[in-house]
Each structure stands twice: as C-alpha cells, then as structure tokens.
Amino acid sequence: MVRRVIALLLLCGAATASAVSLKDLVARISASVIPASVLGGAVDLDGSTEYFSEGNSSLLNGATSMSLVVWCTYRPNMPDYAGLLVATGVKRNSLQACLGSDYRFTFYANSACATTPINSAKQSTWTNWFLVVGVYQMSNSIAIYQNTSMYERTTNLPPISDSGIFRVGYDDYATTRRWRGLVDDIAIYRNRALTSNEVVELYNGGIGKPVTSLSTGTNGLIRYWKFDDGLSNSSATQALDIVSGTYIRGTGIGSGDWTNGIVPQ
C-alpha cells in the first residue's frame, strides 16, 4: 500500500503534493494513469462568450420522438437556465440547468417557453460528471434522466415542429444563459426514444458506451459530437459531427478550451 501511495505522489509531483487539494490530486492521478486516447476529449465553456451552433433549423421537424444526450460538469456562478443543448424555434427542445434555488436539470420538449418542463431531482453536488438525457414520445411521455435516475410524466403533445437551430452551451432566449463547465459526447436521436436500460448502459460504460451502439430504427442517431477535436489540434474552433461528417461551428472557441473527456465512473 505504501508503494502505491508513493507511486501516485510521484505521478502528481511529490514536491507539490502537499499544496494541492484532494480533488486536484485525484484529477492529476486520473490524467496520468488513464491515457487521453481512452478518455477522449471535451470542451471547456466559459459561461460568457463560448458556445457552438448547428446550422440546420429543422433537424427534428416532423419527428414523433427524440432523445437528447449530454455529458457535462458544472462550475459555480453559472446563470439560471444556462443552456446545455438548446433549440429555440417556435417550439423549444432543450436540456438546461435550473440554478435558482433548486439546482436541477430541466428538459423542454416540443413546447413553448411558458410550458412547464420536466425536472430532475435537486442536486446535492455539482462537482462530478453528469449524464443528462431527455426523451420525448409523442402523445405518450416526456422524461429526463440524471445519470440513471428517471423523472417522467405523461403528455399529449403532437409531432415536433419548428424546432430551431441547436446550440451547445447557450440558450439564446437570454444572452446570459450560457454554460460554464465541460461538455462531452452530445447526441441527438430522431424518432428514437432511448429506454431506461439503454440510458443505464450509456452511464455504466465507464467512459460512456458509444451512443452509436444504440443507433437503430429508421432514423436513429442524427448528430453526435465527441469533442475530441482538440486532441489533435489545440486551437480547433469547430467540432466534428461523426454522423454527417460536417462541423458544428464554435464561437469564441480556441486554444485552451479543449481538455480530457468523461472520467470513468
């Protein structure tokens, strides 16, 4: 046991070990032990000027179901209703964080802004990676998953229409609603409602089971941003969608915004 502790301290720099917090120590150990190629990449959004925009305003139009998938972390001082993955056309489809006094994840599906969303449970901590999944099934149900916990209610909404352009890290309903923290492995499924078992598979995959493994059906997975772009180019300004082969355009993204991705559970 002593040898293991010494080895871990050496990995982090024994001379400075006493000056770092336990959280930093664990992070450095993880980064040293787990290769970046295993972790993959992620992007670090500043909550001020940095976000991504997807140019297609009709990705989900006509769909009778959808699933939105995001891995994320949160930093303090983020504004209320900060956007994780948000499309604000006539109808809103979005994953956000309600940070007033509740500290919950929020999912709007095919609804006006005034419509009550489905919320996750109140958070006790925001220092970990979270898997957040929103699932909508027309005339059936709307559900949000926080890691593997599901919160659901029945609904009678029609097929999706006027979904608008998706943005990562920004809800353009208000200029202050920007994400402050890491985002990784974002996926959009059209006409595909992920099941509880599939969400558990994604979460328990350690670094996350690839969302492509769950791509089935007529449409299935239509967008998947892994945010690995900074691994080969630290000054990358865009993120590759591995489904279409096109890029999602970044605003304010560049050197210093790319880091290691999802930490294994």
C-alpha positions as CSV (number, residue, x, y, z in Angstrom):
1,M,0.0,0.0,0.0
2,V,2.8,2.4,0.8
3,R,4.4,1.7,-2.5
4,R,1.2,2.6,-4.3
5,V,0.8,5.9,-2.4
6,I,4.4,6.8,-3.2
7,A,3.9,5.9,-6.9
8,L,0.8,8.1,-7.0
9,L,2.5,11.0,-5.4
10,L,5.4,10.7,-7.9
11,L,2.9,10.8,-10.8
12,C,1.5,14.1,-9.5
13,G,4.8,15.6,-8.3
14,A,5.7,14.7,-4.8
15,A,7.3,18.1,-4.2
16,T,4.0,19.9,-4.7
17,A,1.6,17.2,-3.3
18,S,1.1,19.0,-0.1
19,A,0.0,22.1,-1.9
20,V,-2.8,20.6,-3.9
21,S,-6.3,19.7,-2.9
22,L,-7.5,16.1,-2.8
23,K,-9.8,16.9,-5.8
24,D,-6.8,18.2,-7.8
25,L,-4.7,15.2,-6.7
26,V,-7.3,12.7,-7.9
27,A,-7.7,14.6,-11.2
28,R,-3.9,14.6,-11.8
29,I,-3.7,10.9,-10.9
30,S,-6.6,10.1,-13.4
31,A,-4.9,12.1,-16.1
32,S,-1.6,10.4,-15.5
33,V,-3.0,6.8,-15.3
34,I,-5.7,7.0,-18.0
35,P,-4.4,7.8,-21.5
36,A,-6.1,10.8,-23.2
37,S,-7.0,8.4,-26.1
38,V,-9.1,6.4,-23.6
39,L,-10.7,9.5,-22.1
40,G,-11.3,11.2,-25.4
41,G,-11.6,15.0,-25.5
42,A,-14.1,17.5,-24.1
43,V,-14.6,21.3,-24.4
44,D,-14.5,23.7,-21.5
45,L,-17.0,26.5,-21.9
46,D,-16.5,29.8,-20.1
47,G,-20.1,30.8,-19.4
48,S,-19.6,34.1,-21.2
49,T,-18.6,34.1,-24.9
50,E,-18.1,30.4,-25.9
51,Y,-20.7,28.2,-27.5
52,F,-21.4,26.1,-30.6
53,S,-24.2,26.5,-33.3
54,E,-25.6,23.8,-35.5
55,G,-26.8,25.3,-38.8
56,N,-29.8,23.1,-39.6
57,S,-33.1,24.5,-38.2
58,S,-35.3,21.5,-39.0
59,L,-33.4,18.5,-37.6
60,L,-36.3,17.3,-35.6
61,N,-39.3,18.7,-37.6
62,G,-42.0,16.0,-38.0
63,A,-40.4,13.6,-35.6
64,T,-42.7,11.7,-33.2
65,S,-40.0,11.0,-30.7
66,M,-36.5,12.2,-29.8
67,S,-33.6,11.7,-27.4
68,L,-31.0,14.3,-26.4
69,V,-27.9,13.1,-24.7
70,V,-25.2,15.2,-22.9
71,W,-22.3,14.5,-20.5
72,C,-21.4,17.6,-18.5
73,T,-19.8,19.2,-15.5
74,Y,-20.8,22.4,-13.8
75,R,-18.8,25.3,-12.3
76,P,-20.1,27.8,-9.7
77,N,-21.6,31.1,-10.7
78,M,-23.4,29.8,-13.7
79,P,-26.6,31.7,-14.6
80,D,-30.1,30.3,-14.1
81,Y,-31.4,28.3,-17.1
82,A,-27.9,28.0,-18.6
83,G,-28.2,26.1,-21.9
84,L,-26.6,22.7,-22.4
85,L,-28.2,21.7,-25.7
86,V,-30.9,24.1,-26.8
87,A,-33.1,24.7,-29.9
88,T,-35.4,27.7,-29.6
89,G,-37.6,27.9,-32.6
90,V,-41.4,28.5,-32.2
91,K,-41.2,25.3,-30.1
92,R,-38.4,24.7,-27.5
93,N,-36.4,21.5,-27.3
94,S,-33.7,21.8,-24.8
95,L,-31.6,20.4,-21.9
96,Q,-30.7,23.1,-19.3
97,A,-29.9,23.7,-15.7
98,C,-32.3,25.5,-13.4
99,L,-30.0,27.1,-10.9
100,G,-32.2,29.4,-8.9
101,S,-32.8,27.7,-5.5
102,D,-33.5,24.3,-6.9
103,Y,-30.3,23.2,-8.8
104,R,-32.0,20.8,-11.2
105,F,-31.6,19.7,-14.8
106,T,-34.5,20.7,-17.0
107,F,-35.9,19.3,-20.2
108,Y,-38.2,21.1,-22.5
109,A,-39.7,19.1,-25.4
110,N,-41.8,20.4,-28.3
111,S,-43.1,23.2,-26.1
112,A,-43.4,26.9,-25.7
113,C,-41.1,28.6,-23.1
114,A,-44.0,29.1,-20.8
115,T,-44.8,25.4,-20.7
116,T,-43.7,23.6,-17.6
117,P,-40.7,21.3,-18.3
118,I,-39.8,18.1,-16.7
119,N,-37.1,18.4,-14.0
120,S,-34.6,16.1,-12.4
121,A,-34.1,15.9,-8.6
122,K,-32.4,18.7,-6.7
123,Q,-28.6,18.3,-6.8
124,S,-26.5,17.8,-3.6
125,T,-23.3,18.4,-5.5
126,W,-22.3,19.7,-8.9
127,T,-18.6,18.7,-8.9
128,N,-19.0,15.4,-10.8
129,W,-19.6,14.4,-14.4
130,F,-23.3,14.0,-15.1
131,L,-25.1,12.1,-17.9
132,V,-28.2,14.1,-18.8
133,V,-30.7,12.6,-21.2
134,G,-34.1,14.0,-22.3
135,V,-36.6,11.6,-24.0
136,Y,-39.8,12.7,-25.7
137,Q,-42.5,10.4,-27.1
138,M,-45.5,12.0,-28.9
139,S,-48.8,11.5,-27.1
140,N,-47.1,9.4,-24.5
141,S,-44.4,10.8,-22.2
142,I,-41.6,13.2,-21.5
143,A,-38.7,12.1,-19.3
144,I,-35.4,13.4,-18.1
145,Y,-32.5,11.2,-16.7
146,Q,-29.9,12.4,-14.3
147,N,-27.3,9.7,-14.6
148,T,-29.6,6.6,-14.2
149,S,-32.4,8.2,-12.3
150,M,-35.5,8.9,-14.4
151,Y,-38.2,11.5,-13.9
152,E,-41.2,11.2,-16.1
153,R,-44.8,12.4,-16.8
154,T,-47.4,11.7,-19.4
155,T,-48.0,14.1,-22.2
156,N,-50.3,14.6,-25.2
157,L,-48.1,16.8,-27.4
158,P,-48.1,16.5,-31.2
159,P,-45.1,15.7,-33.6
160,I,-42.2,18.1,-33.3
161,S,-42.3,21.3,-35.4
162,D,-40.3,24.5,-35.8
163,S,-37.5,23.1,-33.6
164,G,-35.0,25.8,-34.5
165,I,-31.2,25.7,-34.6
166,F,-29.5,23.7,-31.8
167,R,-26.8,25.4,-29.8
168,V,-24.4,23.9,-27.3
169,G,-23.7,25.9,-24.2
170,Y,-26.1,28.8,-25.0
171,D,-29.8,29.5,-24.7
172,D,-30.4,32.4,-27.0
173,Y,-33.7,33.2,-25.2
174,A,-31.4,35.4,-23.0
175,T,-27.8,36.3,-23.6
176,T,-26.8,35.4,-20.0
177,R,-27.9,31.8,-20.3
178,R,-24.5,30.2,-21.1
179,W,-23.0,27.0,-19.8
180,R,-19.9,27.3,-17.5
181,G,-18.2,23.9,-17.4
182,L,-17.3,20.9,-19.5
183,V,-19.5,19.3,-22.1
184,D,-18.8,16.0,-23.9
185,D,-20.3,13.3,-26.1
186,I,-23.5,15.1,-27.2
187,A,-26.0,13.1,-29.3
188,I,-29.4,13.8,-30.9
189,Y,-31.7,10.9,-31.9
190,R,-34.6,11.5,-34.2
191,N,-37.7,9.1,-34.0
192,R,-35.7,7.2,-31.3
193,A,-36.8,7.1,-27.7
194,L,-34.0,5.7,-25.6
195,T,-35.1,3.2,-22.9
196,S,-34.2,3.2,-19.3
197,N,-32.0,0.2,-19.9
198,E,-30.1,1.9,-22.7
199,V,-29.5,5.0,-20.5
200,V,-28.1,2.7,-17.8
201,E,-25.8,1.2,-20.5
202,L,-24.5,4.6,-21.5
203,Y,-23.9,5.6,-17.9
204,N,-22.3,2.3,-16.8
205,G,-20.0,2.2,-19.8
206,G,-17.2,3.7,-17.7
207,I,-16.1,6.4,-20.1
208,G,-19.6,6.1,-21.6
209,K,-20.8,3.4,-24.0
210,P,-20.7,4.9,-27.5
211,V,-24.1,6.3,-28.4
212,T,-23.6,4.8,-31.9
213,S,-24.1,1.4,-30.4
214,L,-27.7,2.4,-29.6
215,S,-28.4,3.8,-33.1
216,T,-31.3,1.7,-34.5
217,G,-34.5,2.3,-36.3
218,T,-35.4,4.3,-39.4
219,N,-33.7,7.5,-38.4
220,G,-31.9,6.9,-35.1
221,L,-28.8,8.9,-34.4
222,I,-28.6,12.1,-36.5
223,R,-25.9,14.1,-34.6
224,Y,-23.0,13.1,-32.5
225,W,-20.3,15.4,-31.3
226,K,-17.5,13.7,-29.4
227,F,-15.5,16.9,-28.9
228,D,-12.2,15.1,-29.5
229,D,-11.1,17.8,-31.9
230,G,-8.7,19.4,-29.5
231,L,-6.7,16.2,-29.1
232,S,-5.0,16.7,-32.5
233,N,-5.4,20.5,-32.7
234,S,-5.4,22.5,-29.5
235,S,-6.6,25.6,-31.4
236,A,-9.6,23.9,-33.1
237,T,-12.6,26.2,-33.4
238,Q,-15.2,23.6,-34.6
239,A,-16.4,20.1,-33.5
240,L,-16.9,17.2,-35.9
241,D,-20.3,15.6,-36.2
242,I,-19.3,11.9,-36.8
243,V,-22.7,11.1,-38.3
244,S,-22.9,13.7,-41.1
245,G,-19.1,14.4,-41.4
246,T,-19.8,18.1,-41.1
247,Y,-18.7,20.5,-38.3
248,I,-20.6,22.4,-35.7
249,R,-19.3,26.0,-35.6
250,G,-17.8,27.4,-32.5
251,T,-18.0,31.0,-31.2
252,G,-15.1,32.1,-29.0
253,I,-13.6,28.5,-29.1
254,G,-9.9,28.0,-29.5
255,S,-6.6,27.3,-27.7
256,G,-7.1,26.5,-24.0
257,D,-10.7,25.3,-24.4
258,W,-10.0,21.6,-25.0
259,T,-9.3,19.1,-22.3
260,N,-9.8,15.4,-21.3
261,G,-13.2,14.0,-21.6
262,I,-15.5,11.9,-19.5
263,V,-13.8,10.4,-16.4
264,P,-14.6,6.7,-15.9
265,Q,-17.2,6.0,-13.2
